[in-house]
Amino acid sequence: MEDALKRIKIQENYDQENNNIELSVLIPGLPDHLAHLCLSNLHPSLLYDVCKSWRRLIYTSFFPPFYSLYAVCSPTTTITSSSNSSNKQYAKVDDQNSVEFFCLDPISSKWSSLPNPPSDPPIRVLRRHPSFISRSLSIQSLTVSERMVLIAATTHKFLPALERPLGFNPLSNEWFFGPQFPTPRRWCGTSSVDGSVYVASGIGSVYDGDVARSLEKWDVKKKANEWKWEKMAGLKDGRFSREAVDAIGYRGKLCMVNIKGRAVKQGAVYDVAKDEWEEMPEGMLGGWNGPAATTTNDESEMYVVDETKGSLSKYISEIDEWEELIGSCDHLKGAEQISVGRGRVCVICSGGRQIAVVDVAVTPANVIRVVNTPPEMEAIALHILPRINIVSD
């Protein structure tokens, strides 16, 4: 019996030693720093299935960061009808935060929840109100300097939900707050241009003409202790404060339209360098018939999805026309929001329950993947950002 126990113990020690070797030695006979150089030239998907040590490597700081898809989501069961009392139903809505955050690892194809946002102050964001169940309230976020930032949303009392921006930095895996808003607002136009966040128009707790015509800038590139909102040249009127409008940064300019979808729109363009507003080019405005976005890394290319036809087009500024890349695709019909980066256009579709991934780096462009959102969640917004620096098993 004693000999058997010894043999088991020896075998356990042998297995543990082999396991440690597998975790620590990347390429037998090569020092790790040379192995890092060799393996970093390979696509992470090739390394993921080879062995545990290579899988762990791609999630460390030694491996060049690959990009992941981040989703702002809302539970599909935000509003319940189990209570007969409207007062109790309001209490449920008041206590519930209707926004959650997830990250899709493109290598393992797994969703994971982001760390919980700060609880002080608590975030009270509402997606649907019991009095307006058929209408979704806007929750606005953007990508800036490889960070995700939540800018504007609504509480159950139809008030601005955020006193200051709430951001997430994937490289540090931490949440942070931006500078206090001069006037908290919702139903605004917001986007990033060259590392700065711009918030235009919108309404606060009540409509105010000065707020509806205002433009504020936050330079994220500065040190955190220097963050502040700067007042920039205002709009000539408040026509952009009717709802959450589409606004995107494109080649040093902030481009906005005042209505979503295929309705007849008015557009405006803010020139960042000149601090001036100008009319939107006719071709750009005429083809803006659905959710639009620009490449997150350099804001050099603009895409739009026609939510009715299910077509995907790219804007050609030199001739002020849209080039159709996909004529019609069922996956793109009913598109609600898009994000562009790393040669991919990611589209929220199927009522927020799926995400279609389009490869625009090839000709012709095509849908290469359709991803289901996390269980019992509907996607509101997408962001393409570096993967989180956490070692995965």
Buried (B, 14 or more C-beta within 10 A) or exposed (E): EEEEEEEEEEEEEEEEEEEEEBEEBBBEEBEBEEBBEEBBEEEBEEBBEEEEBBBBBBBEEBBEBBBBBBBBBBBBEBBEEEEEEEEEBBEBBEEBBBBBBBBBBBBBEEBBEBEEBEEEEEBBBBBBBBEEEEEBBBBBBBBBBBBBBBBBBBBBEBBBBBEBBBBBBBBEEEBBBBBEBBBBBBBBBBBBBBEBBBBBBBBBEEEBEEBBBBBBBBBBEEEEEEBBBEEBEBBEEBBBBBBBBBBBBBBEBBBBBBBBBEEEBBBBBBBBEEEEBEEBBEBBBBBBBBBBBBBBBEBEBBBBBBBBBBBBBBBBBEEBBBEBBBEEBEBBBBBBBBBBBEEBBBBBBBEBBBBBBBBBEEEEBEBEBEBEBBEEBBBBBBBBBBBBBEEBE
